[in-house]
Amino acid sequence: MIKYNIGCGKEIFADYINCDIFNGKGVDVVCPVWELRDKDYKFLQDSSIDEIRASHVIEHVSPDLLKKTVDEWYRVLKPEGKVFVYCPNAALIFSDYLDGQIPMIEASRFLFGEHDFSGNVHHVCFDQARLNTLLMMAGFSILDHNGRPDAYRYELGATAVKL
């Protein structure tokens, strides 16, 4: 089973090919999430991988590359291949801010990124409908809307399959 952990940053998993736009400890492949490559830095073949894990990466993609990104994920996944996408839940962040549950500085950090290095900037915000629509436009079928079991409160999740 070939599994890609894209936009991995420092979250490295032994049973995945760990892919990030920045080189770092444990990163197996350096490439953007809209042009996935193998360990020889060749573009991945159509229908060549079984699973994609995209944890807190989609919000870092510029709006003009969103469609290209999810189209690429769909292209490289095998039929019945799954993509697991996690990102900040903008709707809940806005709601909690407006209800006074979190201060503006914290809401801003969740929505716009830490800005502690050049790649840690969020370009887009998602609620469940926007995330689902983006995935479905590429051809995916949504299986569920669960975040990771150990996720923080403001995480949004979607699991989708290529049919």
C-alpha positions in Angstrom: 0.0 0.0 0.0 1.4 3.4 -1.0 0.5 6.2 1.3 1.5 9.9 1.0 1.6 12.3 4.0 1.6 15.6 2.1 2.5 18.9 3.6 4.0 16.8 6.4 6.1 19.5 8.0 7.5 17.9 11.2 4.6 15.4 11.4 6.5 12.3 10.1 5.0 8.9 9.8 7.0 5.7 9.2 4.3 4.0 7.1 3.9 7.0 4.7 6.0 8.7 2.1 6.4 12.1 3.8 6.2 14.9 1.4 6.6 18.7 2.0 7.5 21.8 0.0 10.4 22.3 2.5 13.2 19.9 3.1 13.5 18.7 6.7 14.2 15.8 9.0 12.1 12.8 7.9 10.9 14.4 4.6 11.2 11.8 1.9 10.1 13.9 -1.1 10.3 17.7 -1.5 7.6 19.0 -3.8 4.4 21.1 -3.8 1.1 19.4 -3.0 -0.2 20.3 -6.5 2.6 18.5 -8.3 3.2 15.2 -6.4 6.4 13.3 -7.1 8.0 10.0 -6.2 11.3 9.5 -4.4 13.1 9.9 -7.7 11.4 13.3 -8.1 9.5 12.1 -11.1 5.8 13.1 -11.3 3.6 10.4 -9.9 1.7 8.3 -12.4 -2.1 8.4 -12.7 -3.8 6.1 -10.2 -0.5 5.1 -8.5 -1.1 5.6 -4.8 -3.6 4.3 -2.3 -4.0 7.1 0.3 -3.3 10.7 0.8 -3.1 12.4 4.2 -3.3 16.2 4.0 -3.2 17.5 7.5 -3.3 21.3 7.8 -1.9 21.9 4.3 -4.9 22.9 2.1 -5.2 26.2 3.9 -1.6 27.0 2.9 -2.4 26.7 -0.8 -3.1 29.9 -2.7 -6.7 30.2 -4.0 -5.6 30.0 -7.6 -4.0 26.6 -7.0 -6.8 25.0 -5.0 -8.5 23.3 -7.9 -5.2 22.2 -9.4 -4.2 20.7 -6.0 -7.3 18.5 -5.4 -7.4 17.6 -9.1 -3.8 16.3 -8.6 -4.8 14.3 -5.6 -7.6 12.7 -7.6 -5.3 12.0 -10.5 -2.7 10.1 -8.5 -5.1 8.1 -6.3 -6.1 4.6 -7.4 -9.8 3.9 -7.7 -11.1 3.4 -4.1 -8.2 5.4 -2.9 -8.9 7.8 0.0 -7.9 11.3 0.9 -8.0 12.5 4.5 -8.0 16.3 4.7 -7.8 18.3 7.9 -7.8 22.1 8.3 -9.0 24.9 10.6 -12.7 25.2 10.9 -13.3 28.8 10.0 -17.0 28.7 10.9 -16.4 27.5 14.4 -13.5 30.0 14.9 -15.7 32.9 13.8 -18.6 31.8 16.0 -16.4 31.4 19.1 -14.8 34.7 18.5 -18.2 36.5 18.1 -19.5 34.7 21.2 -16.4 36.0 23.2 -15.0 32.5 23.7 -11.7 33.2 22.1 -9.8 36.5 21.7 -9.0 38.0 18.4 -5.3 37.2 18.6 -6.1 33.5 18.9 -8.8 33.6 16.2 -6.3 35.3 13.9 -3.6 32.7 14.5 -6.0 29.8 13.7 -7.4 31.6 10.6 -4.2 33.1 9.1 -1.4 30.9 10.5 1.5 31.5 12.8 3.7 33.4 10.3 6.7 32.1 12.1 8.3 31.1 8.8 7.6 31.8 5.2 5.4 28.8 4.6 3.3 29.1 7.7 0.7 31.4 6.2 -2.9 30.5 5.5 -4.3 31.7 2.2 -7.9 30.4 2.4 -10.5 29.5 5.0 -12.8 26.6 5.0 -16.1 25.5 6.5 -17.4 22.0 5.9 -19.4 23.0 2.8 -16.5 24.7 1.1 -14.1 21.8 1.8 -16.7 19.2 0.6 -17.5 21.2 -2.5 -13.8 21.5 -3.4 -13.3 17.7 -3.1 -16.5 16.9 -4.9 -15.6 19.2 -7.8 -12.5 17.1 -8.3 -14.6 13.9 -8.5 -14.3 12.7 -4.9 -17.2 11.2 -2.9 -17.4 12.4 0.7 -17.3 9.5 3.2 -17.4 11.4 6.5 -16.6 14.7 8.2 -14.6 13.7 11.2 -11.4 15.3 12.3 -8.6 13.3 13.8 -9.6 11.7 17.2 -6.9 13.7 19.0 -7.6 17.0 17.1 -7.9 20.4 18.7 -11.3 22.0 18.9 -11.0 24.1 15.7 -10.1 21.3 13.3 -12.3 20.4 10.4 -12.0 17.1 8.6 -13.2 15.3 5.5 -12.5 11.8 4.3 -13.2 11.3 0.6 -12.8 8.4 -1.9 -12.0 8.3 -5.6 -14.7 6.2 -7.2 
